[in-house]
Amino acid sequence: MNAVAPELAALSGQPYELLYALERRLRTARLDLAAGSAQAWSGLAFRLRDWWLVTPRADVREVITPPATTRVPGAKPFLLGIANVRGNLLPVNDLAQWLGLPREAEHRAQRVLVFNSERVPVGFLVDEVLGNRQFAPADQRPEWVAEAGPLKPYLLGAFSREGRRWLALSLHKLVRSPEFLDAGA
């Protein structure tokens, strides 16, 4: 019988957290598997300032134009506010501001990536959505992860394609971080 990983054993009394941890491991394993096989890895590509990012398609429920938001008193500046999206409340966060970058003026290309989770309803404002991208195993550049600055803890990997450096961002890792969960000023 295989030994259970210590981080999973610690969650034995928390079934939802255990399932979430197993799901995270599966997502990471899928990326590792794609790196070692002839299969391509694909995700939703977007731009955030000078970064070209891609996130697993399963991390995003939908892409919407930035909705009107109502500011939350006492919230940190990256939490732009709460929006009513088809009758559901959605906190909208400026991903660039959360990463410590300055706020950018609104422009037509901006979109909100709606995180694919019933437990954590949240949207992320990004500069531009570029559609789906596929990456071959030969496109992987794991050494670039170390150079990703504030994105590093939330990355699944990195790729080179179209003459650009693409960083694979996990929205799941991001929303689980204590820094993200602390939106109060």
MARFI-95727 format. One record per atom (N, C-alpha, C): residue number from 1; residue in three letters; atom name; x, y, z. Coordinates in Angstrom, 2 decimals. Layout:
<atoms>
- n; res; atom; east; north; up
- NUM; ALA; CA; X; Y; Z
...
</atoms>
This chain:
<atoms>
- n; res; atom; east; north; up
- 1; MET; N; 0.84; -1.19; 0.00
- 1; MET; CA; 0.00; 0.00; 0.00
- 1; MET; C; 0.88; 1.24; 0.00
- 2; ASN; N; 0.57; 2.20; -0.83
- 2; ASN; CA; 1.35; 3.43; -0.91
- 2; ASN; C; 1.11; 4.30; 0.31
- 3; ALA; N; 2.14; 5.00; 0.72
- 3; ALA; CA; 2.00; 5.94; 1.82
- 3; ALA; C; 1.26; 7.18; 1.32
- 4; VAL; N; 0.40; 7.72; 2.17
- 4; VAL; CA; -0.35; 8.93; 1.82
- 4; VAL; C; 0.55; 10.13; 2.07
- 5; ALA; N; 0.56; 11.07; 1.12
- 5; ALA; CA; 1.37; 12.28; 1.28
- 5; ALA; C; 0.96; 12.99; 2.57
- 6; PRO; N; 1.92; 13.51; 3.33
- 6; PRO; CA; 1.61; 14.15; 4.63
- 6; PRO; C; 0.58; 15.28; 4.51
- 7; GLU; N; 0.66; 16.07; 3.43
- 7; GLU; CA; -0.30; 17.18; 3.30
- 7; GLU; C; -1.72; 16.67; 3.07
- 8; LEU; N; -1.85; 15.49; 2.44
- 8; LEU; CA; -3.18; 14.91; 2.25
- 8; LEU; C; -3.67; 14.24; 3.53
- 9; ALA; N; -2.77; 13.58; 4.25
- 9; ALA; CA; -3.15; 12.93; 5.50
- 9; ALA; C; -3.66; 13.96; 6.51
- 10; ALA; N; -3.07; 15.15; 6.49
- 10; ALA; CA; -3.48; 16.20; 7.43
- 10; ALA; C; -4.91; 16.68; 7.16
- 11; LEU; N; -5.42; 16.39; 5.98
- 11; LEU; CA; -6.77; 16.84; 5.61
- 11; LEU; C; -7.81; 15.73; 5.77
- 12; SER; N; -7.47; 14.64; 6.43
- 12; SER; CA; -8.38; 13.50; 6.51
- 12; SER; C; -9.72; 13.83; 7.16
- 13; GLY; N; -9.77; 14.79; 8.04
- 13; GLY; CA; -11.03; 15.18; 8.66
- 13; GLY; C; -11.75; 16.29; 7.95
- 14; GLN; N; -11.23; 16.72; 6.81
- 14; GLN; CA; -11.81; 17.83; 6.05
- 14; GLN; C; -12.05; 17.36; 4.61
- 15; PRO; N; -13.18; 16.69; 4.37
- 15; PRO; CA; -13.38; 16.07; 3.06
- 15; PRO; C; -13.34; 17.03; 1.88
- 16; TYR; N; -13.89; 18.24; 2.02
- 16; TYR; CA; -13.88; 19.17; 0.89
- 16; TYR; C; -12.47; 19.67; 0.61
- 17; GLU; N; -11.73; 19.96; 1.65
- 17; GLU; CA; -10.35; 20.40; 1.46
- 17; GLU; C; -9.50; 19.28; 0.86
- 18; LEU; N; -9.77; 18.04; 1.28
- 18; LEU; CA; -9.04; 16.90; 0.74
- 18; LEU; C; -9.33; 16.74; -0.76
- 19; LEU; N; -10.59; 16.86; -1.14
- 19; LEU; CA; -10.94; 16.77; -2.57
- 19; LEU; C; -10.28; 17.89; -3.36
- 20; TYR; N; -10.26; 19.09; -2.79
- 20; TYR; CA; -9.62; 20.21; -3.48
- 20; TYR; C; -8.12; 19.95; -3.65
- 21; ALA; N; -7.46; 19.43; -2.62
- 21; ALA; CA; -6.02; 19.14; -2.71
- 21; ALA; C; -5.76; 18.06; -3.76
- 22; LEU; N; -6.62; 17.05; -3.82
- 22; LEU; CA; -6.46; 16.01; -4.83
- 22; LEU; C; -6.66; 16.57; -6.25
- 23; GLU; N; -7.63; 17.47; -6.39
- 23; GLU; CA; -7.86; 18.10; -7.70
- 23; GLU; C; -6.64; 18.91; -8.13
- 24; ARG; N; -6.03; 19.66; -7.20
- 24; ARG; CA; -4.83; 20.44; -7.52
- 24; ARG; C; -3.70; 19.53; -7.99
- 25; ARG; N; -3.52; 18.40; -7.29
- 25; ARG; CA; -2.46; 17.46; -7.68
- 25; ARG; C; -2.73; 16.90; -9.08
- 26; LEU; N; -3.99; 16.61; -9.38
- 26; LEU; CA; -4.35; 16.08; -10.69
- 26; LEU; C; -4.06; 17.10; -11.78
- 27; ARG; N; -4.40; 18.38; -11.55
- 27; ARG; CA; -4.13; 19.42; -12.55
- 27; ARG; C; -2.63; 19.53; -12.82
- 28; THR; N; -1.83; 19.51; -11.76
- 28; THR; CA; -0.38; 19.59; -11.92
- 28; THR; C; 0.14; 18.36; -12.65
- 29; ALA; N; -0.39; 17.19; -12.31
- 29; ALA; CA; 0.04; 15.96; -12.97
- 29; ALA; C; -0.29; 15.99; -14.46
- 30; ARG; N; -1.44; 16.58; -14.81
- 30; ARG; CA; -1.80; 16.67; -16.23
- 30; ARG; C; -0.78; 17.49; -17.00
- 31; LEU; N; -0.33; 18.60; -16.40
- 31; LEU; CA; 0.68; 19.43; -17.07
- 31; LEU; C; 1.99; 18.65; -17.19
- 32; ASP; N; 2.39; 17.94; -16.12
- 32; ASP; CA; 3.61; 17.15; -16.17
- 32; ASP; C; 3.50; 16.04; -17.21
- 33; LEU; N; 2.34; 15.41; -17.30
- 33; LEU; CA; 2.13; 14.36; -18.27
- 33; LEU; C; 2.24; 14.91; -19.69
- 34; ALA; N; 1.66; 16.07; -19.91
- 34; ALA; CA; 1.73; 16.68; -21.24
- 34; ALA; C; 3.17; 17.00; -21.61
- 35; ALA; N; 3.97; 17.35; -20.63
- 35; ALA; CA; 5.37; 17.66; -20.90
- 35; ALA; C; 6.14; 16.43; -21.33
- 36; GLY; N; 5.72; 15.26; -20.87
- 36; GLY; CA; 6.46; 14.05; -21.17
- 36; GLY; C; 5.84; 13.20; -22.26
- 37; SER; N; 4.81; 13.65; -22.89
- 37; SER; CA; 4.15; 12.86; -23.92
- 37; SER; C; 4.05; 13.67; -25.21
- 38; ALA; N; 3.44; 13.06; -26.20
- 38; ALA; CA; 3.29; 13.74; -27.48
- 38; ALA; C; 2.07; 14.64; -27.52
- 39; GLN; N; 1.33; 14.71; -26.40
- 39; GLN; CA; 0.13; 15.52; -26.37
- 39; GLN; C; 0.48; 16.99; -26.15
- 40; ALA; N; -0.37; 17.83; -26.69
- 40; ALA; CA; -0.21; 19.27; -26.49
- 40; ALA; C; -0.96; 19.69; -25.23
- 41; TRP; N; -0.49; 20.72; -24.57
- 41; TRP; CA; -1.18; 21.30; -23.43
- 41; TRP; C; -1.84; 22.57; -23.92
- 42; SER; N; -3.09; 22.79; -23.56
- 42; SER; CA; -3.78; 23.98; -24.03
- 42; SER; C; -4.41; 24.72; -22.88
- 43; GLY; N; -4.62; 26.00; -23.10
- 43; GLY; CA; -5.25; 26.83; -22.09
- 43; GLY; C; -5.74; 28.13; -22.71
- 44; LEU; N; -6.38; 28.93; -21.87
- 44; LEU; CA; -6.90; 30.22; -22.29
- 44; LEU; C; -5.79; 31.27; -22.12
- 45; ALA; N; -5.46; 31.95; -23.20
- 45; ALA; CA; -4.37; 32.92; -23.18
- 45; ALA; C; -4.91; 34.32; -22.91
- 46; PHE; N; -4.14; 35.09; -22.13
- 46; PHE; CA; -4.50; 36.48; -21.87
- 46; PHE; C; -3.25; 37.28; -21.57
- 47; ARG; N; -3.41; 38.60; -21.64
- 47; ARG; CA; -2.29; 39.50; -21.38
- 47; ARG; C; -2.58; 40.31; -20.13
- 48; LEU; N; -1.54; 40.48; -19.34
- 48; LEU; CA; -1.60; 41.30; -18.15
- 48; LEU; C; -0.34; 42.17; -18.15
- 49; ARG; N; -0.52; 43.42; -18.55
- 49; ARG; CA; 0.59; 44.35; -18.76
- 49; ARG; C; 1.58; 43.72; -19.75
- 50; ASP; N; 2.83; 43.49; -19.33
- 50; ASP; CA; 3.84; 42.95; -20.24
- 50; ASP; C; 3.93; 41.42; -20.18
- 51; TRP; N; 3.09; 40.78; -19.40
- 51; TRP; CA; 3.10; 39.32; -19.28
- 51; TRP; C; 2.09; 38.70; -20.23
- 52; TRP; N; 2.50; 37.62; -20.87
- 52; TRP; CA; 1.63; 36.81; -21.70
- 52; TRP; C; 1.37; 35.55; -20.88
- 53; LEU; N; 0.12; 35.34; -20.52
- 53; LEU; CA; -0.25; 34.26; -19.60
- 53; LEU; C; -1.22; 33.30; -20.25
- 54; VAL; N; -1.24; 32.10; -19.73
- 54; VAL; CA; -2.21; 31.09; -20.15
- 54; VAL; C; -2.63; 30.34; -18.89
- 55; THR; N; -3.92; 30.09; -18.79
- 55; THR; CA; -4.44; 29.37; -17.63
- 55; THR; C; -5.21; 28.16; -18.14
- 56; PRO; N; -5.20; 27.07; -17.37
- 56; PRO; CA; -5.98; 25.92; -17.82
- 56; PRO; C; -7.42; 26.32; -18.11
- 57; ARG; N; -7.94; 25.87; -19.22
- 57; ARG; CA; -9.30; 26.25; -19.63
- 57; ARG; C; -10.32; 25.91; -18.55
- 58; ALA; N; -10.08; 24.85; -17.82
- 58; ALA; CA; -11.01; 24.43; -16.76
- 58; ALA; C; -11.03; 25.42; -15.59
- 59; ASP; N; -10.03; 26.30; -15.48
- 59; ASP; CA; -10.00; 27.30; -14.40
- 59; ASP; C; -10.97; 28.45; -14.66
- 60; VAL; N; -11.43; 28.60; -15.90
- 60; VAL; CA; -12.26; 29.76; -16.27
- 60; VAL; C; -13.64; 29.29; -16.69
- 61; ARG; N; -14.66; 29.76; -15.98
- 61; ARG; CA; -16.04; 29.42; -16.33
- 61; ARG; C; -16.48; 30.19; -17.56
- 62; GLU; N; -16.16; 31.49; -17.59
- 62; GLU; CA; -16.53; 32.32; -18.73
- 62; GLU; C; -15.68; 33.58; -18.74
- 63; VAL; N; -15.70; 34.25; -19.86
- 63; VAL; CA; -15.02; 35.54; -20.04
- 63; VAL; C; -16.11; 36.56; -20.31
- 64; ILE; N; -16.09; 37.67; -19.53
- 64; ILE; CA; -17.13; 38.69; -19.68
- 64; ILE; C; -16.49; 40.07; -19.82
- 65; THR; N; -17.25; 41.00; -20.37
- 65; THR; CA; -16.79; 42.39; -20.36
- 65; THR; C; -16.86; 42.89; -18.92
- 66; PRO; N; -16.02; 43.81; -18.53
- 66; PRO; CA; -16.04; 44.27; -17.14
- 66; PRO; C; -17.41; 44.84; -16.76
- 67; PRO; N; -18.03; 44.26; -15.75
- 67; PRO; CA; -19.34; 44.74; -15.32
- 67; PRO; C; -19.21; 45.95; -14.39
- 68; ALA; N; -20.31; 46.65; -14.21
- 68; ALA; CA; -20.34; 47.72; -13.22
- 68; ALA; C; -20.19; 47.08; -11.84
- 69; THR; N; -19.40; 47.71; -10.99
- 69; THR; CA; -19.18; 47.17; -9.65
- 69; THR; C; -19.56; 48.17; -8.59
- 70; THR; N; -19.89; 47.67; -7.43
- 70; THR; CA; -20.14; 48.49; -6.26
- 70; THR; C; -18.98; 48.29; -5.30
- 71; ARG; N; -18.34; 49.36; -4.96
- 71; ARG; CA; -17.15; 49.32; -4.10
- 71; ARG; C; -17.50; 48.74; -2.74
- 72; VAL; N; -16.59; 47.97; -2.16
- 72; VAL; CA; -16.77; 47.38; -0.85
- 72; VAL; C; -15.99; 48.24; 0.16
- 73; PRO; N; -16.68; 48.85; 1.12
- 73; PRO; CA; -15.98; 49.69; 2.10
- 73; PRO; C; -14.93; 48.87; 2.86
- 74; GLY; N; -13.77; 49.44; 3.02
- 74; GLY; CA; -12.70; 48.79; 3.78
- 74; GLY; C; -11.94; 47.73; 3.02
- 75; ALA; N; -12.22; 47.56; 1.73
- 75; ALA; CA; -11.52; 46.55; 0.94
- 75; ALA; C; -10.21; 47.12; 0.39
- 76; LYS; N; -9.27; 46.24; 0.14
- 76; LYS; CA; -8.01; 46.65; -0.48
- 76; LYS; C; -8.29; 47.11; -1.91
- 77; PRO; N; -7.42; 47.96; -2.45
- 77; PRO; CA; -7.67; 48.52; -3.79
- 77; PRO; C; -7.81; 47.49; -4.90
- 78; PHE; N; -7.19; 46.33; -4.79
- 78; PHE; CA; -7.30; 45.35; -5.86
- 78; PHE; C; -8.71; 44.77; -5.98
- 79; LEU; N; -9.50; 44.83; -4.90
- 79; LEU; CA; -10.89; 44.38; -4.97
- 79; LEU; C; -11.70; 45.55; -5.51
- 80; LEU; N; -11.98; 45.50; -6.80
- 80; LEU; CA; -12.66; 46.61; -7.46
- 80; LEU; C; -14.08; 46.79; -6.96
- 81; GLY; N; -14.71; 45.70; -6.55
- 81; GLY; CA; -16.07; 45.77; -6.04
- 81; GLY; C; -16.84; 44.49; -6.32
- 82; ILE; N; -18.12; 44.56; -6.04
- 82; ILE; CA; -19.03; 43.43; -6.25
- 82; ILE; C; -19.92; 43.77; -7.45
- 83; ALA; N; -20.08; 42.80; -8.34
- 83; ALA; CA; -20.92; 42.99; -9.52
- 83; ALA; C; -22.09; 42.01; -9.47
- 84; ASN; N; -23.18; 42.41; -10.08
- 84; ASN; CA; -24.32; 41.53; -10.25
- 84; ASN; C; -24.24; 40.97; -11.67
- 85; VAL; N; -23.90; 39.68; -11.76
- 85; VAL; CA; -23.76; 39.03; -13.06
- 85; VAL; C; -24.86; 37.98; -13.17
- 86; ARG; N; -25.88; 38.29; -13.95
- 86; ARG; CA; -27.03; 37.41; -14.15
- 86; ARG; C; -27.64; 36.96; -12.82
- 87; GLY; N; -27.78; 37.90; -11.89
- 87; GLY; CA; -28.41; 37.62; -10.61
- 87; GLY; C; -27.51; 37.04; -9.55
- 88; ASN; N; -26.24; 36.84; -9.86
- 88; ASN; CA; -25.27; 36.32; -8.88
- 88; ASN; C; -24.26; 37.39; -8.55
- 89; LEU; N; -23.89; 37.47; -7.27
- 89; LEU; CA; -22.87; 38.44; -6.85
- 89; LEU; C; -21.49; 37.89; -7.18
- 90; LEU; N; -20.67; 38.74; -7.79
- 90; LEU; CA; -19.33; 38.34; -8.20
- 90; LEU; C; -18.33; 39.39; -7.76
- 91; PRO; N; -17.44; 39.06; -6.81
- 91; PRO; CA; -16.35; 39.99; -6.49
- 91; PRO; C; -15.42; 40.09; -7.70
- 92; VAL; N; -15.06; 41.30; -8.08
- 92; VAL; CA; -14.18; 41.51; -9.23
- 92; VAL; C; -12.87; 42.10; -8.72
- 93; ASN; N; -11.78; 41.41; -9.04
- 93; ASN; CA; -10.45; 41.81; -8.60
- 93; ASN; C; -9.60; 42.22; -9.78
- 94; ASP; N; -8.81; 43.26; -9.59
- 94; ASP; CA; -7.84; 43.69; -10.59
- 94; ASP; C; -6.59; 42.85; -10.37
- 95; LEU; N; -6.36; 41.87; -11.24
- 95; LEU; CA; -5.25; 40.95; -11.06
- 95; LEU; C; -3.90; 41.67; -11.05
- 96; ALA; N; -3.74; 42.67; -11.89
- 96; ALA; CA; -2.48; 43.42; -11.93
- 96; ALA; C; -2.24; 44.15; -10.61
- 97; GLN; N; -3.26; 44.81; -10.08
- 97; GLN; CA; -3.11; 45.51; -8.80
- 97; GLN; C; -2.80; 44.52; -7.69
- 98; TRP; N; -3.43; 43.36; -7.70
- 98; TRP; CA; -3.17; 42.36; -6.68
- 98; TRP; C; -1.70; 41.94; -6.71
- 99; LEU; N; -1.11; 41.92; -7.88
- 99; LEU; CA; 0.30; 41.56; -8.03
- 99; LEU; C; 1.24; 42.73; -7.73
- 100; GLY; N; 0.67; 43.88; -7.36
- 100; GLY; CA; 1.49; 45.03; -7.00
- 100; GLY; C; 1.77; 45.99; -8.13
- 101; LEU; N; 1.12; 45.80; -9.26
- 101; LEU; CA; 1.31; 46.71; -10.40
- 101; LEU; C; 0.32; 47.86; -10.29
- 102; PRO; N; 0.65; 49.01; -10.86
- 102; PRO; CA; -0.27; 50.15; -10.77
- 102; PRO; C; -1.55; 49.92; -11.56
- 103; ARG; N; -2.58; 50.60; -11.12
- 103; ARG; CA; -3.89; 50.53; -11.80
- 103; ARG; C; -3.74; 51.14; -13.19
- 104; GLU; N; -4.38; 50.54; -14.16
- 104; GLU; CA; -4.33; 51.04; -15.54
- 104; GLU; C; -5.70; 51.62; -15.90
- 105; ALA; N; -5.70; 52.62; -16.74
- 105; ALA; CA; -6.97; 53.19; -17.19
- 105; ALA; C; -7.79; 52.13; -17.90
- 106; GLU; N; -9.10; 52.23; -17.77
- 106; GLU; CA; -9.99; 51.28; -18.44
- 106; GLU; C; -9.83; 51.41; -19.95
- 107; HIS; N; -9.90; 50.26; -20.64
- 107; HIS; CA; -9.86; 50.27; -22.10
- 107; HIS; C; -10.71; 49.14; -22.64
- 108; ARG; N; -11.03; 49.22; -23.90
- 108; ARG; CA; -12.01; 48.31; -24.53
- 108; ARG; C; -11.59; 46.85; -24.53
- 109; ALA; N; -10.31; 46.56; -24.52
- 109; ALA; CA; -9.86; 45.17; -24.60
- 109; ALA; C; -9.94; 44.43; -23.26
- 110; GLN; N; -10.10; 45.17; -22.17
- 110; GLN; CA; -10.15; 44.53; -20.85
- 110; GLN; C; -11.30; 43.53; -20.76
- 111; ARG; N; -11.05; 42.45; -20.05
- 111; ARG; CA; -12.06; 41.42; -19.82
- 111; ARG; C; -11.93; 40.92; -18.38
- 112; VAL; N; -12.97; 40.23; -17.94
- 112; VAL; CA; -12.97; 39.59; -16.63
- 112; VAL; C; -13.04; 38.09; -16.84
- 113; LEU; N; -12.06; 37.39; -16.27
- 113; LEU; CA; -12.08; 35.93; -16.28
- 113; LEU; C; -12.85; 35.50; -15.05
- 114; VAL; N; -13.95; 34.79; -15.23
- 114; VAL; CA; -14.75; 34.32; -14.10
- 114; VAL; C; -14.21; 32.95; -13.70
- 115; PHE; N; -13.71; 32.88; -12.48
- 115; PHE; CA; -13.11; 31.65; -11.95
- 115; PHE; C; -14.16; 30.54; -11.91
- 116; ASN; N; -13.78; 29.35; -12.32
- 116; ASN; CA; -14.70; 28.22; -12.40
- 116; ASN; C; -14.78; 27.50; -11.05
- 117; SER; N; -15.60; 28.05; -10.15
- 117; SER; CA; -15.77; 27.44; -8.84
- 117; SER; C; -17.09; 27.88; -8.24
- 118; GLU; N; -17.81; 26.93; -7.70
- 118; GLU; CA; -19.05; 27.27; -6.99
- 118; GLU; C; -18.72; 27.81; -5.60
- 119; ARG; N; -17.62; 27.34; -5.02
- 119; ARG; CA; -17.23; 27.74; -3.67
- 119; ARG; C; -16.62; 29.12; -3.60
- 120; VAL; N; -15.89; 29.50; -4.64
- 120; VAL; CA; -15.17; 30.77; -4.63
- 120; VAL; C; -15.59; 31.58; -5.85
- 121; PRO; N; -16.70; 32.30; -5.77
- 121; PRO; CA; -17.10; 33.13; -6.92
- 121; PRO; C; -16.20; 34.36; -6.98
- 122; VAL; N; -15.45; 34.49; -8.05
- 122; VAL; CA; -14.55; 35.64; -8.20
- 122; VAL; C; -14.24; 35.85; -9.67
- 123; GLY; N; -14.05; 37.10; -10.03
- 123; GLY; CA; -13.64; 37.45; -11.38
- 123; GLY; C; -12.31; 38.20; -11.33
- 124; PHE; N; -11.51; 38.04; -12.35
- 124; PHE; CA; -10.20; 38.68; -12.45
- 124; PHE; C; -10.15; 39.59; -13.67
- 125; LEU; N; -9.94; 40.87; -13.44
- 125; LEU; CA; -9.79; 41.82; -14.53
- 125; LEU; C; -8.41; 41.65; -15.15
- 126; VAL; N; -8.38; 41.45; -16.48
- 126; VAL; CA; -7.13; 41.31; -17.22
- 126; VAL; C; -7.14; 42.31; -18.38
- 127; ASP; N; -5.99; 42.56; -18.96
- 127; ASP; CA; -5.89; 43.57; -20.01
- 127; ASP; C; -6.48; 43.14; -21.35
- 128; GLU; N; -6.39; 41.83; -21.65
- 128; GLU; CA; -6.86; 41.36; -22.95
- 128; GLU; C; -6.92; 39.84; -22.93
- 129; VAL; N; -7.95; 39.26; -23.54
- 129; VAL; CA; -8.05; 37.81; -23.69
- 129; VAL; C; -7.74; 37.49; -25.14
- 130; LEU; N; -6.88; 36.49; -25.33
- 130; LEU; CA; -6.36; 36.17; -26.66
- 130; LEU; C; -6.87; 34.86; -27.22
- 131; GLY; N; -7.74; 34.17; -26.50
- 131; GLY; CA; -8.28; 32.90; -26.98
- 131; GLY; C; -7.45; 31.72; -26.52
- 132; ASN; N; -7.74; 30.57; -27.08
- 132; ASN; CA; -7.04; 29.34; -26.68
- 132; ASN; C; -5.69; 29.24; -27.38
- 133; ARG; N; -4.73; 28.68; -26.66
- 133; ARG; CA; -3.39; 28.42; -27.21
- 133; ARG; C; -3.00; 26.99; -26.86
- 134; GLN; N; -2.29; 26.34; -27.76
- 134; GLN; CA; -1.76; 25.01; -27.51
- 134; GLN; C; -0.25; 25.06; -27.50
- 135; PHE; N; 0.32; 24.24; -26.63
- 135; PHE; CA; 1.77; 24.18; -26.50
- 135; PHE; C; 2.22; 22.73; -26.55
- 136; ALA; N; 3.24; 22.48; -27.36
- 136; ALA; CA; 3.82; 21.15; -27.47
- 136; ALA; C; 4.81; 20.95; -26.33
- 137; PRO; N; 5.10; 19.70; -25.99
- 137; PRO; CA; 6.08; 19.45; -24.93
- 137; PRO; C; 7.41; 20.16; -25.17
- 138; ALA; N; 7.81; 20.28; -26.42
- 138; ALA; CA; 9.08; 20.96; -26.74
- 138; ALA; C; 9.04; 22.45; -26.45
- 139; ASP; N; 7.84; 23.01; -26.26
- 139; ASP; CA; 7.69; 24.44; -25.97
- 139; ASP; C; 7.97; 24.77; -24.50
- 140; GLN; N; 8.03; 23.76; -23.64
- 140; GLN; CA; 8.19; 24.01; -22.20
- 140; GLN; C; 9.54; 24.64; -21.88
- 141; ARG; N; 9.52; 25.61; -20.96
- 141; ARG; CA; 10.72; 26.28; -20.48
- 141; ARG; C; 10.63; 26.42; -18.96
- 142; PRO; N; 10.83; 25.33; -18.22
- 142; PRO; CA; 10.67; 25.39; -16.76
- 142; PRO; C; 11.60; 26.39; -16.08
- 143; GLU; N; 12.72; 26.69; -16.68
- 143; GLU; CA; 13.66; 27.63; -16.07
- 143; GLU; C; 13.09; 29.05; -15.99
- 144; TRP; N; 12.10; 29.37; -16.80
- 144; TRP; CA; 11.50; 30.70; -16.79
- 144; TRP; C; 10.61; 30.93; -15.57
- 145; VAL; N; 10.16; 29.86; -14.93
- 145; VAL; CA; 9.31; 30.02; -13.75
- 145; VAL; C; 10.05; 30.78; -12.65
- 146; ALA; N; 11.33; 30.49; -12.48
- 146; ALA; CA; 12.13; 31.15; -11.44
- 146; ALA; C; 12.27; 32.65; -11.67
- 147; GLU; N; 12.08; 33.09; -12.91
- 147; GLU; CA; 12.23; 34.50; -13.27
- 147; GLU; C; 10.90; 35.25; -13.31
- 148; ALA; N; 9.83; 34.66; -12.78
- 148; ALA; CA; 8.48; 35.21; -12.94
- 148; ALA; C; 8.07; 36.20; -11.86
- 149; GLY; N; 8.96; 36.59; -10.97
- 149; GLY; CA; 8.65; 37.59; -9.96
- 149; GLY; C; 7.44; 37.22; -9.12
- 150; PRO; N; 6.47; 38.14; -8.99
- 150; PRO; CA; 5.34; 37.90; -8.10
- 150; PRO; C; 4.40; 36.78; -8.57
- 151; LEU; N; 4.53; 36.37; -9.83
- 151; LEU; CA; 3.68; 35.28; -10.34
- 151; LEU; C; 4.19; 33.90; -9.96
- 152; LYS; N; 5.46; 33.79; -9.61
- 152; LYS; CA; 6.12; 32.50; -9.41
- 152; LYS; C; 5.33; 31.51; -8.55
- 153; PRO; N; 4.79; 31.89; -7.39
- 153; PRO; CA; 4.08; 30.89; -6.56
- 153; PRO; C; 2.81; 30.33; -7.19
- 154; TYR; N; 2.31; 30.97; -8.22
- 154; TYR; CA; 1.02; 30.60; -8.80
- 154; TYR; C; 1.15; 29.96; -10.18
- 155; LEU; N; 2.38; 29.64; -10.57
- 155; LEU; CA; 2.62; 29.11; -11.91
- 155; LEU; C; 2.65; 27.59; -11.94
- 156; LEU; N; 2.20; 27.06; -13.08
- 156; LEU; CA; 2.27; 25.63; -13.36
- 156; LEU; C; 3.47; 25.31; -14.25
- 157; GLY; N; 3.96; 26.32; -14.95
- 157; GLY; CA; 5.06; 26.13; -15.87
- 157; GLY; C; 5.20; 27.33; -16.78
- 158; ALA; N; 6.03; 27.16; -17.82
- 158; ALA; CA; 6.25; 28.23; -18.78
- 158; ALA; C; 6.50; 27.61; -20.15
- 159; PHE; N; 6.16; 28.39; -21.19
- 159; PHE; CA; 6.29; 27.92; -22.56
- 159; PHE; C; 6.86; 29.02; -23.45
- 160; SER; N; 7.45; 28.61; -24.56
- 160; SER; CA; 7.91; 29.54; -25.58
- 160; SER; C; 7.11; 29.24; -26.85
- 161; ARG; N; 6.46; 30.28; -27.36
- 161; ARG; CA; 5.69; 30.11; -28.59
- 161; ARG; C; 5.43; 31.48; -29.18
- 162; GLU; N; 5.39; 31.55; -30.49
- 162; GLU; CA; 5.13; 32.79; -31.20
- 162; GLU; C; 6.15; 33.87; -30.83
- 163; GLY; N; 7.37; 33.44; -30.48
- 163; GLY; CA; 8.41; 34.38; -30.09
- 163; GLY; C; 8.15; 35.05; -28.75
- 164; ARG; N; 7.23; 34.47; -27.95
- 164; ARG; CA; 6.88; 35.06; -26.67
- 164; ARG; C; 7.11; 34.08; -25.54
- 165; ARG; N; 7.25; 34.64; -24.36
- 165; ARG; CA; 7.34; 33.88; -23.13
- 165; ARG; C; 5.93; 33.79; -22.54
- 166; TRP; N; 5.39; 32.58; -22.46
- 166; TRP; CA; 4.05; 32.35; -21.93
- 166; TRP; C; 4.18; 31.69; -20.57
- 167; LEU; N; 3.54; 32.25; -19.57
- 167; LEU; CA; 3.55; 31.69; -18.23
- 167; LEU; C; 2.20; 31.04; -17.95
- 168; ALA; N; 2.22; 29.79; -17.49
- 168; ALA; CA; 0.99; 29.05; -17.20
- 168; ALA; C; 0.58; 29.34; -15.76
- 169; LEU; N; -0.47; 30.15; -15.61
- 169; LEU; CA; -0.94; 30.61; -14.30
- 169; LEU; C; -2.10; 29.75; -13.81
- 170; SER; N; -2.01; 29.29; -12.57
- 170; SER; CA; -3.09; 28.53; -11.96
- 170; SER; C; -3.96; 29.47; -11.13
- 171; LEU; N; -5.18; 29.70; -11.57
- 171; LEU; CA; -6.10; 30.52; -10.79
- 171; LEU; C; -6.46; 29.80; -9.49
- 172; HIS; N; -6.43; 28.48; -9.50
- 172; HIS; CA; -6.71; 27.72; -8.27
- 172; HIS; C; -5.67; 28.02; -7.20
- 173; LYS; N; -4.40; 28.02; -7.59
- 173; LYS; CA; -3.34; 28.35; -6.62
- 173; LYS; C; -3.51; 29.78; -6.10
- 174; LEU; N; -3.85; 30.67; -7.00
- 174; LEU; CA; -4.00; 32.07; -6.63
- 174; LEU; C; -5.11; 32.28; -5.61
- 175; VAL; N; -6.29; 31.72; -5.86
- 175; VAL; CA; -7.41; 31.97; -4.94
- 175; VAL; C; -7.23; 31.28; -3.59
- 176; ARG; N; -6.36; 30.30; -3.51
- 176; ARG; CA; -6.10; 29.62; -2.24
- 176; ARG; C; -5.03; 30.30; -1.41
- 177; SER; N; -4.34; 31.28; -1.97
- 177; SER; CA; -3.26; 31.93; -1.23
- 177; SER; C; -3.81; 32.83; -0.14
- 178; PRO; N; -3.14; 32.87; 1.02
- 178; PRO; CA; -3.60; 33.74; 2.11
- 178; PRO; C; -3.61; 35.22; 1.70
- 179; GLU; N; -2.69; 35.63; 0.83
- 179; GLU; CA; -2.64; 37.03; 0.39
- 179; GLU; C; -3.89; 37.39; -0.40
- 180; PHE; N; -4.36; 36.47; -1.20
- 180; PHE; CA; -5.57; 36.76; -1.98
- 180; PHE; C; -6.81; 36.79; -1.08
- 181; LEU; N; -6.86; 35.87; -0.15
- 181; LEU; CA; -8.01; 35.77; 0.74
- 181; LEU; C; -8.13; 36.96; 1.68
- 182; ASP; N; -7.04; 37.70; 1.87
- 182; ASP; CA; -7.04; 38.86; 2.77
- 182; ASP; C; -7.32; 40.13; 1.97
- 183; ALA; N; -8.58; 40.37; 1.64
- 183; ALA; CA; -8.95; 41.52; 0.83
- 183; ALA; C; -9.34; 42.73; 1.67
- 184; GLY; N; -9.35; 42.58; 2.99
- 184; GLY; CA; -9.68; 43.72; 3.85
- 184; GLY; C; -8.51; 44.66; 4.01
- 185; ALA; N; -8.80; 45.95; 4.05
- 185; ALA; CA; -7.71; 46.95; 4.17
- 185; ALA; C; -7.17; 47.03; 5.57
</atoms>
